[in-house]
Amino acid sequence: MPLEVIYVARHGFRSNWLVDHSTGTYTATLRSPTGGAADPALTAHGVGQAKELGERLLKAEPPIERVYSSLYYRCLQTVEPFVRKAIVTDKCLSIRGETGLGEWYGAANFEHPVPASHETLRPLFPGLLDEEYKPLVTPTRMGEGVNELHDRVARTMNELIAQCDREGVRAVLLCSHAATIIALGRVLTGNMPESIDTEDFRAFTCGLSVYRRRTASAGSVSGSGVCDGDKIATSAAHDADRHKDLGWRGGRGVGGGWECELNSDCSHLSLGEERGWRFSGDESFLDTASGQSMLDAGELGVVVEGRAKARGSTDAAGSRGKL
C-alpha cells in the first residue's frame, strides 16, 4: 500500500537564541537540555501546546503509522506526548530522526550548529528514538539560500515518500520548523510562488497541516519523482547531488503530487494561532555588516501573529525578530 496522507506539525512555542554573524557564535539565555545554544527547549506554554497537539493526532484518520522528526530538541519534545500515548494504546511507534527536516540557517561563511547526537538525546527521550534509522539527507553546515532549502526539502521528501511506499506505510507524521514546513508545502504540491515571501503555506506553533496524495498518482513511482528502492544512496552521495532538479515545480510535486487539506490548522490549541512565520527574501549572513548580534537564527523571515483565540484577532504581520 503506498503512502496516502502526510501530517505535518511545527514544533511548539520555544525560547530564543542569538547569533553574532561576525564570529558565527551562537548564545542563549536559557541553557538547552542538550547544551546547544541553538537547540532550545519548549517554553511551559509550548509544552502545553504539544500536549494539545498530541490529543489531536491520536484521533487522526487514517491513523499515523510512522513519525519522522527534526532532531532538534524542540521538535522531539513536541511529538513526545503523542508518541508516548500511542505506545500505551499498543501502536508500535518510534521517532525517526531526519536531519533533512532540520532547521533553516541562512548561507554564511561560518559553520552553523547541528542537532545533538543520539548519545545525548537517548537519555532525554528514553525509548522513543529509532536507533537503527539513518537520515536520508544531511544539510550543509554553511547554511542555505532559499532555493537550496527548497531543493533540500524536495530531496528529503522524494526519498521519504519512496521509503514509506516500499514499506507499506499509509499515513506519516512529520515534525519540523517554520521555513522547512513552508518549503515542504511547496515541494509536495509543486506550487512555487513567483515571490519567495508569498504567504501561501502557514506555520504556526503546533499547527497541523494535512497533505493527501493525488488519486491519479497514488502508488505511481515511474515518472513521479520518487526514487526506486535500489536508488537510495548514502548521505555523502546525497550531498554531492544537492542541486539535482527533481522536477517538482509547475504544480507537479514530489511523489506524484499532493493536495493540501489543512494549512497549519490550530483549532485544537486553546489559544489558537500563534507565532507564525514567513520568508522575507533570500536572506543570508554573507552581506551583513560585522559586529552586530542578531536575534533568532539571524532574524530571518517575518513573524506572523495569526488569530489568537483568547486575545482577539491580530492578523497583521509582526515585527521581525520579535519572538
KOLSE-187492 format. One record per residue: residue in three letters; x, y, z of N, C-alpha, C, O in turn. Coordinates in steps of 0.02 Angstrom, whole numbers. Layout:
    r     n_X     n_Y     n_Z    ca_X    ca_Y    ca_Z     c_X     c_Y     c_Z     o_X     o_Y     o_Z
  ALA       X       Y       Z       X       Y       Z       X       Y       Z       X       Y       Z
...
END
This chain:
    r     n_X     n_Y     n_Z    ca_X    ca_Y    ca_Z     c_X     c_Y     c_Z     o_X     o_Y     o_Z
  MET      42     -60       0       0       0       0      44      62       0      87      69      43
  PRO      34     109     -48      75     170     -49      54     220       4       0     215      32
  LEU      97     267      17      82     321      63      25     363      37      24     382     -21
  GLU     -24     378      80     -83     416      60     -87     485      91    -106     533      58
  VAL     -68     490     156     -77     553     192     -13     571     230      18     529     261
  ILE       5     636     226      61     662     264      35     716     312       8     766     290
  TYR      43     704     376      27     754     427      92     792     444     145     762     452
  VAL      86     858     448     145     899     461     131     945     521      81     982     521
  ALA     174     944     571     167     988     629     230    1029     639     286    1004     631
  ARG     221    1091     657     277    1132     678     287    1122     753     239    1107     790
  HIS     348    1129     776     362    1124     847     324    1178     886     299    1226     857
  GLY     319    1169     951     284    1216     994     324    1278    1010     381    1286     987
  PHE     293    1322    1048     323    1387    1067     388    1374    1106     388    1337    1155
  ARG     441    1404    1084     507    1391    1113     540    1454    1139     515    1509    1127
  SER     596    1446    1174     637    1503    1193     684    1520    1136     686    1484    1086
  ASN     722    1575    1141     761    1602    1085     835    1594    1094     860    1572    1145
  TRP     871    1614    1041     944    1615    1042     969    1676    1004     930    1709     969
  LEU    1033    1690    1011    1066    1744     975    1124    1716     934    1154    1666     953
  VAL    1139    1749     878    1199    1730     840    1235    1795     821    1204    1841     795
  ASP    1299    1797     833    1342    1852     811    1371    1832     744    1415    1790     740
  HIS    1345    1863     691    1365    1841     624    1436    1862     605    1461    1842     553
  SER    1468    1903     647    1538    1920     633    1585    1865     655    1642    1860     631
  THR    1562    1823     702    1603    1769     728    1572    1700     718    1606    1649     723
  GLY    1507    1698     703    1472    1634     698    1458    1603     765    1446    1543     770
  THR    1458    1644     818    1447    1619     886    1374    1622     905    1342    1674     899
  TYR    1346    1565     926    1277    1561     949    1275    1561    1025    1315    1527    1058
  THR    1229    1599    1053    1221    1601    1126    1147    1601    1143    1105    1618    1101
  ALA    1131    1582    1205    1062    1581    1228    1060    1598    1302    1107    1582    1339
  THR    1007    1632    1324     999    1649    1394     984    1587    1436    1012    1579    1490
  LEU     941    1544    1409     922    1483    1444     960    1424    1416     962    1415    1355
  ARG     991    1386    1458    1031    1329    1436     985    1273    1410     935    1255    1441
  SER    1003    1247    1352     966    1191    1323     983    1126    1359    1039    1118    1382
  PRO     935    1080    1364     950    1014    1393    1006     977    1356    1039     935    1386
  THR    1016     993    1291    1068     961    1253    1134     999    1256    1186     974    1234
  GLY    1132    1061    1282    1192    1102    1286    1203    1145    1224    1251    1184    1223
  GLY    1162    1138    1173    1170    1177    1112    1134    1243    1116    1074    1245    1132
  ALA    1168    1298    1100    1137    1364    1105    1078    1373    1058    1030    1408    1074
  ALA    1082    1342     999    1027    1348     950     980    1288     954     946    1272     906
  ASP     978    1256    1012     936    1197    1021     893    1205    1084     896    1164    1129
  PRO     852    1259    1086     814    1273    1146     757    1224    1159     732    1191    1113
  ALA     737    1220    1221     678    1181    1240     615    1222    1228     618    1283    1218
  LEU     558    1189    1229     494    1224    1228     485    1263    1293     510    1243    1346
  THR     448    1318    1289     427    1352    1349     372    1311    1382     348    1262    1354
  ALA     352    1331    1443     296    1296    1475     233    1298    1432     196    1249    1428
  HIS     222    1355    1399     165    1361    1353     173    1313    1294     124    1282    1273
  GLY     234    1307    1268     246    1261    1213     234    1189    1232     210    1149    1191
  VAL     251    1171    1293     237    1103    1318     162    1090    1318     139    1036    1299
  GLY     124    1140    1340      50    1134    1339      24    1126    1269     -22    1087    1257
  GLN      52    1165    1222      32    1158    1152      45    1087    1126       4    1058    1091
  ALA     103    1060    1143     122     993    1120      72     940    1146      56     893    1109
  LYS      49     948    1207       1     901    1234     -66     906    1197     -98     856    1183
  GLU     -86     968    1181    -149     977    1144    -143     948    1074    -189     917    1048
  LEU     -85     959    1042     -73     930     976     -75     854     979    -103     822     935
  GLY     -45     826    1031     -44     754    1039    -113     723    1041    -126     671    1011
  GLU    -159     757    1077    -228     732    1081    -260     733    1012    -298     688     994
  ARG    -246     785     973    -274     790     906    -246     734     861    -283     704     822
  LEU    -182     721     866    -151     671     824    -175     600     839    -177     558     795
  LEU    -192     588     901    -218     521     920    -284     505     884    -302     447     877
  LYS    -319     557     862    -383     548     828    -377     552     752    -427     550     716
  ALA    -315     557     727    -305     565     655    -332     505     617    -326     447     639
  GLU    -362     518     560    -390     466     517    -371     480     445    -392     531     418
  PRO    -332     437     413    -308     373     439    -257     383     494    -223     434     497
  PRO    -251     333     539    -205     340     596    -132     343     574    -113     314     523
  ILE     -93     377     614     -22     386     599      16     321     612      10     292     666
  GLU      53     299     563      90     236     568     165     246     577     201     199     594
  ARG     189     306     564     261     319     569     272     393     585     233     435     564
  VAL     326     407     622     343     476     640     414     491     619     461     455     637
  TYR     423     545     580     488     572     564     493     642     595     444     680     592
  SER     550     658     624     556     723     656     626     751     647     675     714     644
  SER     631     817     642     695     850     651     724     828     718     686     816     766
  LEU     789     823     722     821     800     784     833     856     834     862     844     887
  TYR     811     917     819     817     970     868     770     957     927     714     931     918
  TYR     793     974     986     758     957    1048     685     979    1047     641     941    1069
  ARG     671    1039    1023     603    1066    1024     555    1024     982     496    1019     999
  CYS     579     995     927     536     953     886     523     886     919     466     862     920
  LEU     575     855     946     565     791     981     519     801    1041     477     758    1056
  GLN     527     856    1076     485     871    1134     412     881    1113     366     866    1151
  THR     402     906    1052     334     919    1027     297     855    1011     238     849    1026
  VAL     331     806     981     296     744     962     295     692    1019     259     642    1015
  GLU     334     705    1071     338     656    1126     271     639    1157     257     580    1167
  PRO     227     688    1174     163     670    1205     121     623    1162      90     577    1188
  PHE     120     636    1096      82     592    1051     112     522    1049      75     473    1056
  VAL     177     517    1040     209     451    1034     202     412    1099     189     352    1096
  ARG     210     444    1156     202     409    1220     132     380    1227     124     322    1247
  LYS      81     419    1211      13     395    1217      -3     342    1165     -40     295    1178
  ALA      25     350    1105      13     300    1052      43     233    1072      14     180    1058
  ILE     100     234    1105     132     172    1128      88     137    1179      81      76    1178
  VAL      57     176    1224      13     148    1276     -47     113    1244     -71      63    1271
  THR     -71     140    1189    -129     110    1155    -108      57    1104    -145      41    1058
  ASP     -49      28    1115     -24     -29    1076      -4     -13    1004       1     -58     963
  LYS       7      51     990      34      67     924     110      66     929     139     100     971
  CYS     141      28     886     214      20     888     246      79     851     259      75     791
  LEU     259     133     887     288     193     857     354     210     889     364     199     949
  SER     399     237     849     461     267     873     472     329     829     436     340     781
  ILE     523     368     846     536     429     808     598     419     765     652     403     790
  ARG     590     428     700     646     427     654     675     497     648     642     542     620
  GLY     734     507     674     765     573     672     792     588     603     840     557     580
  GLU     761     637     568     779     652     499     809     723     494     774     773     502
  THR     875     726     481     908     790     475     886     830     414     893     891     413
  GLY     859     796     364     832     831     306     772     874     322     753     917     282
  LEU     741     863     381     685     904     404     708     958     454     667     989     487
  GLY     773     968     459     801    1013     509     791    1086     494     761    1106     444
  GLU     817    1127     540     810    1200     538     843    1229     476     890    1201     448
  TRP     818    1288     455     849    1326     401     894    1379     430     872    1422     468
  TYR     958    1378     411    1006    1430     428    1027    1464     363    1042    1430     314
  GLY    1028    1530     362    1049    1566     302    1121    1553     283    1162    1536     326
  ALA    1136    1560     219    1204    1548     194    1254    1593     232    1240    1651     243
  ALA    1311    1565     251    1359    1601     291    1430    1579     274    1440    1528     240
  ASN    1479    1616     299    1549    1596     291    1575    1563     355    1635    1559     365
  PHE    1529    1540     397    1546    1502     456    1499    1443     462    1447    1441     430
  GLU    1517    1395     503    1476    1335     512    1419    1348     562    1431    1375     615
  HIS    1359    1327     544    1301    1331     588    1299    1270     634    1334    1221     622
  PRO    1257    1273     687    1251    1216     732    1219    1155     698    1189    1161     645
  VAL    1226    1099     731    1193    1037     710    1155    1010     770    1170    1028     827
  PRO    1105     966     759    1068     937     814    1114     894     858    1169     875     838
  ALA    1091     880     918    1128     837     964    1131     766     937    1089     745     897
  SER    1179     728     960    1187     658     939    1137     614     974    1106     634    1023
  HIS    1128     554     948    1085     505     981    1109     490    1051    1068     478    1096
  GLU    1174     490    1061    1201     477    1128    1178     529    1178    1164     512    1236
  THR    1173     592    1156    1149     645    1200    1074     642    1208    1048     654    1263
  LEU    1038     626    1154     965     628    1155     934     567    1188     879     571    1216
  ARG     968     511    1185     939     448    1210     913     452    1282     856     433    1294
  PRO     953     477    1330     927     482    1399     874     536    1408     837     534    1457
  LEU     870     583    1362     820     636    1366     752     613    1340     700     639    1360
  PHE     753     565    1294     692     537    1265     696     461    1266     697     429    1214
  PRO     698     432    1326     709     359    1331     656     318    1295     596     328    1304
  GLY     680     272    1254     636     226    1219     599     254    1160     558     220    1131
  LEU     613     316    1140     575     347    1086     611     349    1019     578     346     967
  LEU     677     353    1018     713     360     956     725     293     921     742     243     954
  ASP     716     293     856     731     234     816     807     232     806     835     271     767
  GLU     840     189     842     913     186     842     942     159     777    1000     170     762
  GLU     902     125     738     926      95     676     919     141     615     949     129     563
  TYR     880     194     623     866     237     565     925     281     547     958     309     591
  LYS     939     286     484     992     330     457     960     386     417     921     373     371
  PRO     974     449     434     944     506     398     954     502     323    1006     479     299
  LEU     904     524     286     906     521     213     947     577     182     981     567     132
  VAL     946     636     213     979     696     186    1012     734     244     983     740     297
  THR    1072     758     232    1107     798     282    1122     867     253    1159     872     204
  PRO    1093     921     281    1105     988     254    1178    1010     263    1212     986     308
  THR    1200    1055     220    1266    1083     228    1270    1126     291    1221    1160     308
  ARG    1326    1127     325    1334    1166     386    1347    1240     371    1346    1281     417
  MET    1358    1257     308    1371    1327     290    1307    1365     275    1310    1422     251
  GLY    1250    1335     288    1186    1368     276    1163    1363     204    1199    1336     161
  GLU    1103    1387     191    1071    1379     125    1036    1443     104    1008    1479     145
  GLY    1037    1457      40     991    1506      12     922    1476       9     913    1416      21
  VAL     872    1517      -7     803    1492      -8     794    1436     -59     761    1386     -45
  ASN     823    1444    -119     816    1391    -169     850    1327    -146     825    1272    -159
  GLU     907    1333    -113     941    1274     -87     899    1239     -33     898    1178     -30
  LEU     865    1278       8     821    1249      58     766    1208      24     754    1151      44
  HIS     734    1236     -26     681    1200     -61     708    1137     -95     674    1085     -95
  ASP     768    1141    -123     798    1081    -153     811    1028    -100     799     969    -112
  ARG     835    1049     -42     848    1001      12     784     967      35     783     906      46
  VAL     731    1006      43     668     977      65     640     931      11     611     879      27
  ALA     648     950     -53     624     906    -107     660     839    -107     629     787    -115
  ARG     726     840     -97     764     778     -95     742     735     -36     735     674     -42
  THR     732     768      21     711     731      81     643     698      70     635     638      85
  MET     595     735      45     528     708      36     525     656     -20     489     607     -15
  ASN     564     667     -72     568     618    -126     587     549     -99     557     499    -117
  GLU     636     547     -56     660     484     -30     618     458      29     609     398      37
  LEU     592     504      69     549     483     124     485     451      99     464     400     125
  ILE     455     481      47     395     453      18     409     384     -12     370     337      -3
  ALA     465     379     -48     484     315     -77     494     261     -24     474     204     -33
  GLN     524     281      32     535     234      87     469     210     116     460     150     128
  CYS     422     256     126     356     236     152     318     193     102     284     146     121
  ASP     323     209      38     290     169     -14     316      97     -12     276      50     -13
  ARG     380      89      -8     410      22      -8     389     -18      54     380     -79      50
  GLU     381      17     110     368     -18     173     294     -19     192     277     -40     247
  GLY     250       2     146     178      -4     156     149      40     209     102      21     243
  VAL     177     100     218     152     147     268      99     191     236     112     223     185
  ARG      41     194     266     -15     231     237     -15     305     258     -31     348     217
  ALA       2     319     321      -1     388     347      59     401     391      78     359     432
  VAL      89     460     384     151     476     419     145     546     449     111     590     421
  LEU     179     557     505     183     622     537     254     649     531     302     613     544
  LEU     260     712     510     324     747     508     322     805     557     272     841     561
  CYS     376     816     595     381     874     639     443     913     620     498     885     616
  SER     434     978     607     490    1018     582     484    1091     604     450    1107     653
  HIS     517    1134     566     524    1205     582     489    1248     529     473    1223     475
  ALA     477    1311     544     434    1353     502     456    1356     429     417    1339     385
  ALA     518    1376     417     541    1383     347     538    1316     310     518    1313     252
  THR     559    1263     344     558    1197     314     487    1175     297     475    1144     246
  ILE     440    1191     341     370    1172     331     339    1210     272     300    1181     234
  ILE     356    1273     265     331    1311     208     360    1282     143     323    1273      94
  ALA     424    1269     143     455    1238      84     425    1170      70     416    1151      12
  LEU     408    1133     122     379    1067     114     312    1071      78     297    1030      35
  GLY     270    1120      97     206    1129      63     214    1142     -11     177    1116     -52
  ARG     264    1183     -28     276    1199     -98     302    1139    -136     283    1128    -194
  VAL     345    1101    -105     375    1043    -137     323     988    -148     324     955    -200
  LEU     279     977    -100     228     925    -107     176     942    -159     156     899    -199
  THR     153    1005    -160     101    1025    -207     130    1044    -275      94    1044    -325
  GLY     194    1062    -276     225    1085    -338     212    1158    -351     230    1183    -405
  ASN     182    1193    -303     163    1264    -314     216    1310    -283     213    1326    -224
  MET     263    1332    -324     315    1378    -303     296    1448    -325     291    1461    -385
  PRO     285    1495    -278     263    1562    -297     319    1601    -331     378    1586    -322
  GLU     299    1652    -370     349    1695    -403     389    1734    -352     449    1743    -360
  SER     355    1757    -299     388    1793    -245     399    1747    -186     351    1718    -160
  ILE     461    1741    -164     477    1693    -111     442    1708     -46     431    1663      -6
  ASP     425    1772     -34     394    1791      30     318    1789      28     285    1814      74
  THR     289    1759     -25     217    1749     -27     194    1708      32     226    1657      49
  GLU     141    1728      65     115    1689     122      65    1638      96       5    1651      92
  ASP      90    1580      78      49    1527      50      38    1471     101     -18    1460     123
  PHE      90    1436     118      85    1383     169     106    1413     236     157    1446     241
  ARG      65    1400     286      74    1433     351     109    1387     400     113    1327     390
  ALA     135    1417     454     174    1377     502     169    1407     572     216    1438     597
  PHE     111    1398     602     102    1420     671     129    1367     719     134    1309     701
  THR     148    1388     780     174    1340     828     121    1287     843      64    1303     860
  CYS     141    1224     836      97    1165     845      37    1165     799     -13    1131     813
  GLY      41    1203     744     -10    1199     693      -5    1133     655      49    1104     651
  LEU     -61    1110     628     -63    1045     594     -84    1055     521    -137    1084     507
  SER     -42    1031     476     -58    1031     405     -68     959     382     -39     912     410
  VAL    -111     950     332    -125     883     306    -121     884     230    -152     926     197
  TYR     -82     838     202     -75     831     130     -97     761     110     -75     711     138
  ARG    -140     758      59    -166     694      34    -141     684     -37    -143     730     -78
  ARG    -119     625     -52     -91     610    -117    -144     614    -171    -201     593    -162
  ARG    -125     642    -227    -172     647    -283    -189     577    -306    -145     535    -318
  THR    -253     564    -313    -278     496    -326    -248     465    -388    -230     406    -387
  ALA    -241     503    -440    -217     476    -503    -146     452    -499    -125     408    -537
  SER    -107     481    -451     -36     463    -448     -18     421    -387      39     401    -380
  ALA     -67     407    -344     -52     368    -284     -24     300    -303     -54     263    -342
  GLY      34     285    -276      66     221    -291     107     222    -354     141     173    -369
  SER     104     276    -392     142     279    -454     213     300    -440     225     354    -412
  VAL     262     259    -459     332     275    -448     363     301    -512     402     349    -512
  SER     347     269    -567     377     288    -631     356     358    -651     297     373    -659
  GLY     406     403    -659     393     471    -681     365     516    -627     347     573    -642
  SER     361     493    -565     331     534    -513     381     574    -473     363     615    -431
  GLY     445     562    -485     496     594    -445     516     554    -384     558     577    -345
  VAL     486     495    -375     502     453    -318     556     403    -339     551     372    -392
  CYS     608     396    -298     662     350    -315     641     278    -304     603     264    -257
  ASP     665     233    -346     658     162    -333     702     143    -274     749     178    -257
  GLY     686      86    -243     722      65    -184     797      59    -195     837      76    -151
  ASP     817      35    -254     888      24    -266     925      88    -283     985      88    -295
  LYS     887     145    -283     920     209    -298     933     250    -234     960     305    -238
  ILE     913     223    -176     926     259    -114    1000     257    -101    1030     203     -94
  ALA    1031     315     -97    1103     320     -91    1124     339     -20    1081     349      23
  THR    1187     343      -9    1213     363      56    1208     438      65    1197     474      16
  SER    1216     462     128    1213     534     141    1265     572     102    1252     627      78
  ALA    1324     542      94    1377     576      57    1357     585     -16    1371     638     -46
  ALA    1325     535     -44    1302     541    -113    1248     593    -119    1245     630    -168
  HIS    1205     596     -69    1152     647     -69    1182     717     -69    1159     761    -106
  ASP    1234     727     -29    1266     792     -26    1296     811     -93    1293     869    -114
  ALA    1326     762    -127    1355     776    -193    1301     792    -244    1315     826    -294
  ASP    1240     768    -232    1185     776    -279    1137     831    -256    1079     832    -274
  ARG    1164     878    -216    1122     927    -181    1080     969    -229    1024     987    -212
  HIS    1107     985    -287    1073    1032    -332    1035     998    -388    1014    1031    -436
  LYS    1024     933    -384     987     898    -435     915     922    -437     882     926    -384
  ASP     889     937    -496     821     960    -504     775     899    -509     781     859    -556
  LEU     729     892    -461     683     835    -461     619     850    -499     574     808    -501
  GLY     614     908    -529     557     923    -572     491     929    -536     439     910    -563
  TRP     491     955    -475     429     959    -436     390    1023    -448     331    1027    -432
  ARG     422    1074    -477     388    1138    -487     335    1133    -542     327    1082    -574
  GLY     298    1188    -551     247    1189    -602     186    1148    -585     150    1125    -630
  GLY     173    1137    -520     114    1101    -499     123    1026    -497      75     989    -482
  ARG     183    1001    -512     193     929    -515     200     898    -445     162     852    -429
  GLY     246     923    -405     255     898    -338     295     833    -336     294     794    -385
  VAL     329     820    -282     365     757    -274     316     701    -259     262     713    -233
  GLY     336     640    -276     293     582    -262     228     583    -299     179     552    -277
  GLY     225     618    -356     163     621    -395     117     678    -378      68     689    -413
  GLY     134     715    -324      94     774    -307      44     761    -251      19     706    -244
  TRP      31     814    -212     -12     809    -153     -57     870    -149     -39     925    -171
  GLU    -117     862    -121    -163     917    -109    -162     935     -35    -163     892       8
  CYS    -161    1000     -22    -161    1024      47    -233    1028      72    -272    1069      48
  GLU    -250     987     122    -317     986     150    -322    1029     213    -375    1057     227
  LEU    -269    1036     251    -266    1080     309    -200    1119     305    -148    1090     290
  ASN    -203    1184     319    -145    1227     313    -130    1258     382    -154    1312     398
  SER     -89    1223     421     -70    1244     488    -132    1260     531    -136    1314     560
  ASP    -178    1213     533    -239    1221     572    -222    1220     647    -182    1179     670
  CYS    -253    1265     685    -239    1271     757    -303    1265     799    -304    1288     856
  SER    -355    1234     772    -418    1229     807    -412    1187     870    -455    1192     914
  HIS    -361    1145     875    -350    1103     934    -314    1140     990    -309    1113    1046
  LEU    -289    1200     977    -250    1237    1026    -293    1286    1064    -332    1323    1033
  SER    -287    1288    1129    -331    1330    1170    -322    1404    1155    -369    1443    1163
  LEU    -262    1425    1132    -251    1496    1116    -247    1508    1040    -232    1563    1019
  GLY    -260    1456    1001    -264    1466     929    -197    1478     895    -146    1453     918
  GLU    -198    1518     842    -139    1531     801     -90    1577     837    -108    1631     859
  GLU     -28    1554     842      24    1594     874      90    1587     837     106    1534     810
  ARG     128    1640     838     198    1641     816     208    1610     747     252    1568     738
  GLY     167    1631     699     177    1609     631     240    1640     601     275    1677     635
  TRP     253    1625     538     316    1647     508     309    1644     432     272    1603     405
  ARG     345    1689     398     350    1685     325     419    1710     304     454    1743     343
  PHE     438    1693     242     502    1715     215     503    1791     204     451    1822     195
  SER     563    1819     204     572    1889     186     633    1895     141     685    1920     161
  GLY     625    1871      80     680    1872      32     729    1815      44     720    1775      90
  ASP     779    1811       1     830    1759       6     886    1784      51     938    1806      28
  GLU     874    1781     116     919    1811     164     979    1766     179     975    1705     175
  SER    1034    1798     197    1094    1761     215    1136    1803     262    1119    1861     276
  PHE    1189    1774     287    1236    1809     330    1296    1837     291    1341    1867     321
  LEU    1297    1827     226    1357    1841     188    1369    1915     175    1426    1935     168
  ASP    1316    1955     173    1324    2026     155    1307    2074     210    1297    2133     198
  THR    1302    2049     272    1283    2092     328    1344    2124     360    1399    2096     358
  ALA    1335    2183     389    1390    2217     423    1411    2177     484    1369    2146     518
  SER    1475    2177     498    1501    2137     554    1489    2173     621    1478    2233     624
  GLY    1491    2133     674    1489    2160     741    1421    2168     772    1416    2192     828
  GLN    1368    2148     738    1300    2157     764    1270    2089     778    1268    2045     735
  SER    1245    2080     840    1212    2018     856    1141    2019     828    1110    2071     823
  MET    1117    1960     808    1052    1956     777    1010    1904     813    1036    1853     835
  LEU     945    1918     819     900    1875     858     871    1820     816     853    1830     758
  ASP     866    1761     846     828    1706     817     854    1684     749     822    1695     698
  ALA     911    1652     750     941    1624     689     948    1676     634     930    1662     577
  GLY     973    1735     652     987    1784     601     929    1829     583     932    1864     532
  GLU     877    1828     623     819    1870     610     790    1857     541     763    1902     509
  LEU     797    1795     518     771    1777     453     695    1776     454     665    1750     502
  GLY     664    1803     403     592    1799     397     554    1851     436     583    1896     467
  VAL     489    1844     435     443    1890     468     395    1850     512     367    1800     489
  VAL     386    1871     573     339    1838     618     268    1858     599     254    1917     589
  VAL     223    1809     595     153    1820     578     111    1798     638     111    1739     656
  GLU      76    1844     668      42    1830     731     -19    1785     725     -32    1745     770
  GLY     -57    1791     671    -117    1749     664    -174    1773     708    -175    1830     730
  ARG    -221    1728     720    -280    1744     761    -277    1704     825    -291    1643     825
  ALA    -260    1737     880    -257    1703     945    -326    1704     977    -356    1757     983
  LYS    -351    1646     997    -420    1640    1021    -434    1684    1081    -485    1719    1084
  ALA    -390    1683    1130    -404    1717    1193    -385    1790    1193    -397    1826    1241
  ARG    -354    1813    1137    -329    1881    1137    -356    1921    1079    -332    1976    1065
  GLY    -406    1895    1044    -435    1931     988    -393    1922     926    -343    1886     926
  SER    -413    1953     873    -380    1945     809    -321    1991     803    -327    2052     813
  THR    -262    1963     786    -202    2003     773    -174    1978     707    -123    1943     705
  ASP    -208    1995     654    -196    1963     590    -137    1990     551    -114    1959     502
  ALA    -111    2048     571     -58    2078     534       9    2046     549      18    2014     601
  ALA      56    2053     503     124    2027     514     156    2064     571     150    2125     576
  GLY     191    2028     613     226    2059     670     293    2084     650     314    2077     593
  SER     328    2115     698     395    2142     685     445    2085     677     438    2032     707
  ARG     495    2097     636     546    2046     625     585    2034     689     606    2082     722
  GLY     595    1972     706     636    1956     763     603    1964     830     634    1948     881
  LYS     541    1988     833     506    1998     896     475    1933     918     414    1924     913
  LEU     516    1888     944     493    1822     962     495    1811    1037     477    1758    1061
END
